[in-house]
Amino acid sequence: QVRLVESGGGLVQAGGSLRLSCAASGSIFNAYAMGWYRQAPGKQRELVARINSGGTTNYLDSVKGRFTASRDNAKNTVYLQMNSLKPEDTGVYYCNVVINLVGYWGQGTQVTVSS
């Protein structure tokens, strides 16, 4: 059973912050890179942050300096700290892991940023 559960989304004003969490079903995920994606209504899902098993991160250009991905392997959880939020950051945020070419996704958590 592979299960990812996102939480922490909500409604925030521009300039505010949110911290998203993704809880994984087991320690197996500690050995894999994890990704944070987002999808606005009617738009393609896009990768916003990636964190490998050692904690090295990569970010979508538009979120660099504002978003920080991290992981706590002991808790089987990855995080996305989002600061200085903009209306353009609005969307459903998903956690993802790829194992043997198969992508696993959580249910998503809604982030809405008002202007």
ChimeraX commands (.cxc) that place a marker at each C-alpha (Angstrom):
marker #1 position 0.00,0.00,0.00 radius 0.5
marker #1 position 1.39,3.37,-1.09 radius 0.5
marker #1 position -0.36,6.31,0.49 radius 0.5
marker #1 position 0.45,10.01,0.57 radius 0.5
marker #1 position -1.65,12.52,2.48 radius 0.5
marker #1 position -1.22,16.26,2.06 radius 0.5
marker #1 position -2.37,18.83,4.57 radius 0.5
marker #1 position -1.84,22.45,5.50 radius 0.5
marker #1 position -3.55,24.28,2.67 radius 0.5
marker #1 position -5.93,27.14,3.18 radius 0.5
marker #1 position -6.85,30.69,2.32 radius 0.5
marker #1 position -4.21,33.35,2.81 radius 0.5
marker #1 position -3.68,36.94,1.73 radius 0.5
marker #1 position -0.89,37.86,-0.66 radius 0.5
marker #1 position 2.36,38.10,1.25 radius 0.5
marker #1 position 1.30,35.49,3.77 radius 0.5
marker #1 position 2.68,32.03,4.48 radius 0.5
marker #1 position 1.55,28.44,4.62 radius 0.5
marker #1 position 3.31,25.21,5.50 radius 0.5
marker #1 position 2.22,22.10,3.66 radius 0.5
marker #1 position 2.88,18.59,4.89 radius 0.5
marker #1 position 2.89,15.27,3.08 radius 0.5
marker #1 position 2.76,12.18,5.24 radius 0.5
marker #1 position 3.89,8.96,3.56 radius 0.5
marker #1 position 2.64,5.50,4.37 radius 0.5
marker #1 position 5.96,3.93,5.22 radius 0.5
marker #1 position 9.70,4.28,5.60 radius 0.5
marker #1 position 10.19,3.07,2.03 radius 0.5
marker #1 position 9.69,6.65,0.89 radius 0.5
marker #1 position 12.70,7.84,2.85 radius 0.5
marker #1 position 14.94,6.44,0.11 radius 0.5
marker #1 position 13.24,8.31,-2.73 radius 0.5
marker #1 position 13.10,11.82,-4.06 radius 0.5
marker #1 position 9.78,13.52,-3.42 radius 0.5
marker #1 position 8.09,16.22,-5.41 radius 0.5
marker #1 position 5.59,18.96,-4.75 radius 0.5
marker #1 position 3.30,19.82,-7.65 radius 0.5
marker #1 position 0.49,22.27,-8.06 radius 0.5
marker #1 position -2.41,22.57,-10.45 radius 0.5
marker #1 position -4.61,25.57,-11.04 radius 0.5
marker #1 position -8.11,25.03,-12.51 radius 0.5
marker #1 position -7.90,24.29,-16.22 radius 0.5
marker #1 position -4.10,24.31,-16.21 radius 0.5
marker #1 position -1.35,21.73,-16.40 radius 0.5
marker #1 position 0.06,20.31,-13.22 radius 0.5
marker #1 position 3.55,21.69,-12.65 radius 0.5
marker #1 position 6.48,20.68,-10.50 radius 0.5
marker #1 position 7.22,23.38,-7.96 radius 0.5
marker #1 position 9.79,21.71,-5.71 radius 0.5
marker #1 position 11.78,18.51,-5.48 radius 0.5
marker #1 position 13.76,17.09,-2.58 radius 0.5
marker #1 position 15.96,14.04,-2.84 radius 0.5
marker #1 position 16.65,11.45,-0.18 radius 0.5
marker #1 position 19.59,13.45,1.15 radius 0.5
marker #1 position 17.68,16.70,1.40 radius 0.5
marker #1 position 18.96,18.42,-1.74 radius 0.5
marker #1 position 16.27,20.62,-3.25 radius 0.5
marker #1 position 15.32,22.11,-6.59 radius 0.5
marker #1 position 12.62,24.67,-7.29 radius 0.5
marker #1 position 10.51,26.12,-10.03 radius 0.5
marker #1 position 12.05,29.47,-10.94 radius 0.5
marker #1 position 8.95,31.42,-9.94 radius 0.5
marker #1 position 9.07,30.11,-6.36 radius 0.5
marker #1 position 12.82,30.28,-5.72 radius 0.5
marker #1 position 13.58,32.27,-2.62 radius 0.5
marker #1 position 10.00,31.97,-1.41 radius 0.5
marker #1 position 9.37,28.23,-1.04 radius 0.5
marker #1 position 11.46,25.77,0.95 radius 0.5
marker #1 position 11.08,21.99,0.78 radius 0.5
marker #1 position 12.32,19.83,3.62 radius 0.5
marker #1 position 11.86,16.33,4.94 radius 0.5
marker #1 position 11.80,14.54,8.24 radius 0.5
marker #1 position 12.57,10.94,7.43 radius 0.5
marker #1 position 11.92,9.79,10.99 radius 0.5
marker #1 position 8.34,10.99,10.57 radius 0.5
marker #1 position 7.99,9.88,6.95 radius 0.5
marker #1 position 6.95,13.41,6.13 radius 0.5
marker #1 position 7.97,16.07,3.62 radius 0.5
marker #1 position 7.14,19.74,3.94 radius 0.5
marker #1 position 6.76,22.78,1.76 radius 0.5
marker #1 position 7.14,26.10,3.53 radius 0.5
marker #1 position 5.61,28.79,1.35 radius 0.5
marker #1 position 6.38,32.42,2.13 radius 0.5
marker #1 position 5.55,35.68,0.38 radius 0.5
marker #1 position 2.64,34.00,-1.32 radius 0.5
marker #1 position 1.20,35.48,-4.48 radius 0.5
marker #1 position -2.20,35.00,-6.14 radius 0.5
marker #1 position -0.37,33.12,-8.90 radius 0.5
marker #1 position 0.49,30.44,-6.33 radius 0.5
marker #1 position -3.17,29.48,-6.04 radius 0.5
marker #1 position -3.93,25.87,-6.86 radius 0.5
marker #1 position -4.19,22.36,-5.54 radius 0.5
marker #1 position -0.85,21.17,-4.21 radius 0.5
marker #1 position 0.09,17.52,-4.49 radius 0.5
marker #1 position 2.85,15.37,-3.08 radius 0.5
marker #1 position 4.44,12.83,-5.41 radius 0.5
marker #1 position 6.93,9.99,-5.40 radius 0.5
marker #1 position 8.03,7.88,-8.36 radius 0.5
marker #1 position 8.88,4.25,-7.73 radius 0.5
marker #1 position 9.79,2.02,-10.67 radius 0.5
marker #1 position 8.36,4.51,-13.17 radius 0.5
marker #1 position 5.03,4.66,-11.34 radius 0.5
marker #1 position 3.96,7.96,-9.86 radius 0.5
marker #1 position 2.08,7.99,-6.58 radius 0.5
marker #1 position 0.02,10.99,-5.56 radius 0.5
marker #1 position -1.79,12.26,-2.55 radius 0.5
marker #1 position -5.30,13.69,-2.67 radius 0.5
marker #1 position -4.06,17.27,-2.79 radius 0.5
marker #1 position -4.57,20.28,-0.57 radius 0.5
marker #1 position -6.07,23.55,-1.77 radius 0.5
marker #1 position -4.06,26.75,-1.51 radius 0.5
marker #1 position -5.84,30.00,-2.27 radius 0.5
marker #1 position -4.01,33.32,-2.20 radius 0.5
marker #1 position -6.10,36.46,-2.35 radius 0.5
marker #1 position -4.82,39.76,-3.71 radius 0.5
marker link #1:1,2 radius 0.2
marker link #1:2,3 radius 0.2
marker link #1:3,4 radius 0.2
marker link #1:4,5 radius 0.2
marker link #1:5,6 radius 0.2
marker link #1:6,7 radius 0.2
marker link #1:7,8 radius 0.2
marker link #1:8,9 radius 0.2
marker link #1:9,10 radius 0.2
marker link #1:10,11 radius 0.2
marker link #1:11,12 radius 0.2
marker link #1:12,13 radius 0.2
marker link #1:13,14 radius 0.2
marker link #1:14,15 radius 0.2
marker link #1:15,16 radius 0.2
marker link #1:16,17 radius 0.2
marker link #1:17,18 radius 0.2
marker link #1:18,19 radius 0.2
marker link #1:19,20 radius 0.2
marker link #1:20,21 radius 0.2
marker link #1:21,22 radius 0.2
marker link #1:22,23 radius 0.2
marker link #1:23,24 radius 0.2
marker link #1:24,25 radius 0.2
marker link #1:25,26 radius 0.2
marker link #1:26,27 radius 0.2
marker link #1:27,28 radius 0.2
marker link #1:28,29 radius 0.2
marker link #1:29,30 radius 0.2
marker link #1:30,31 radius 0.2
marker link #1:31,32 radius 0.2
marker link #1:32,33 radius 0.2
marker link #1:33,34 radius 0.2
marker link #1:34,35 radius 0.2
marker link #1:35,36 radius 0.2
marker link #1:36,37 radius 0.2
marker link #1:37,38 radius 0.2
marker link #1:38,39 radius 0.2
marker link #1:39,40 radius 0.2
marker link #1:40,41 radius 0.2
marker link #1:41,42 radius 0.2
marker link #1:42,43 radius 0.2
marker link #1:43,44 radius 0.2
marker link #1:44,45 radius 0.2
marker link #1:45,46 radius 0.2
marker link #1:46,47 radius 0.2
marker link #1:47,48 radius 0.2
marker link #1:48,49 radius 0.2
marker link #1:49,50 radius 0.2
marker link #1:50,51 radius 0.2
marker link #1:51,52 radius 0.2
marker link #1:52,53 radius 0.2
marker link #1:53,54 radius 0.2
marker link #1:54,55 radius 0.2
marker link #1:55,56 radius 0.2
marker link #1:56,57 radius 0.2
marker link #1:57,58 radius 0.2
marker link #1:58,59 radius 0.2
marker link #1:59,60 radius 0.2
marker link #1:60,61 radius 0.2
marker link #1:61,62 radius 0.2
marker link #1:62,63 radius 0.2
marker link #1:63,64 radius 0.2
marker link #1:64,65 radius 0.2
marker link #1:65,66 radius 0.2
marker link #1:66,67 radius 0.2
marker link #1:67,68 radius 0.2
marker link #1:68,69 radius 0.2
marker link #1:69,70 radius 0.2
marker link #1:70,71 radius 0.2
marker link #1:71,72 radius 0.2
marker link #1:72,73 radius 0.2
marker link #1:73,74 radius 0.2
marker link #1:74,75 radius 0.2
marker link #1:75,76 radius 0.2
marker link #1:76,77 radius 0.2
marker link #1:77,78 radius 0.2
marker link #1:78,79 radius 0.2
marker link #1:79,80 radius 0.2
marker link #1:80,81 radius 0.2
marker link #1:81,82 radius 0.2
marker link #1:82,83 radius 0.2
marker link #1:83,84 radius 0.2
marker link #1:84,85 radius 0.2
marker link #1:85,86 radius 0.2
marker link #1:86,87 radius 0.2
marker link #1:87,88 radius 0.2
marker link #1:88,89 radius 0.2
marker link #1:89,90 radius 0.2
marker link #1:90,91 radius 0.2
marker link #1:91,92 radius 0.2
marker link #1:92,93 radius 0.2
marker link #1:93,94 radius 0.2
marker link #1:94,95 radius 0.2
marker link #1:95,96 radius 0.2
marker link #1:96,97 radius 0.2
marker link #1:97,98 radius 0.2
marker link #1:98,99 radius 0.2
marker link #1:99,100 radius 0.2
marker link #1:100,101 radius 0.2
marker link #1:101,102 radius 0.2
marker link #1:102,103 radius 0.2
marker link #1:103,104 radius 0.2
marker link #1:104,105 radius 0.2
marker link #1:105,106 radius 0.2
marker link #1:106,107 radius 0.2
marker link #1:107,108 radius 0.2
marker link #1:108,109 radius 0.2
marker link #1:109,110 radius 0.2
marker link #1:110,111 radius 0.2
marker link #1:111,112 radius 0.2
marker link #1:112,113 radius 0.2
marker link #1:113,114 radius 0.2
marker link #1:114,115 radius 0.2
view
